[in-house]
Amino acid sequence: MSASQSHVKIHAILKATQDIIASEGVEAVTMPRIASASELSRPAIYQYFSSREHILAELVINEIADLSNDLDVHLAKISDPLEQTRIWLHYSLGFLASAEHRVISQISMRILPEESRGMLNAMHGHFMTSLINPLTVLGVADASRTAQLIFASIAEAAKRIDGGSAYEHEAAILERFVIAGVVGTTTPSELS
């Protein structure tokens, strides 16, 4: 089987799993259900994934990899650390408030294989580093903790959007809050 054919089958498996989660919840994801939805046999699925948990892990890994890679591309074009922070904030909010993320967020880290959890923790660290770096350049004293607080604020804004609040409204309030906090923890010479 060619790499192209393998890629098509893996994509079908992942897409079927994501569709099942979106329509029925993560509890409905079983190997027989994935086989039916992907129109592949169970043995064909086992050629690529050893368990349902490995398929779920791949969905989460792909999501955070896509987010990190997209952010890296956008942030590399910007030299101003305050603007990098602003872009990180808006891009992350857009991502966390997306329908695709709502599906993936149903997957609990507890059910993922141990090796996948380790990889996801490392990938999340890389994702957060793309915020920590500009905060450090700005002179924020505890950039790591500040980044965690910013991410928590973004996650809460995404929940409000999910609950019906307008995206533009939440994004504007979030940006004012975060930028005021960042600027408030730096000295004027660090911002020029």
Summary of the structure (lengths in Angstrom):
residues: 192
radius of gyration: 19.3
end to end distance: 57.3
largest distance: 63.2
contacts: 556
relative contact order: 0.11
helix: 81%
strand: 0%
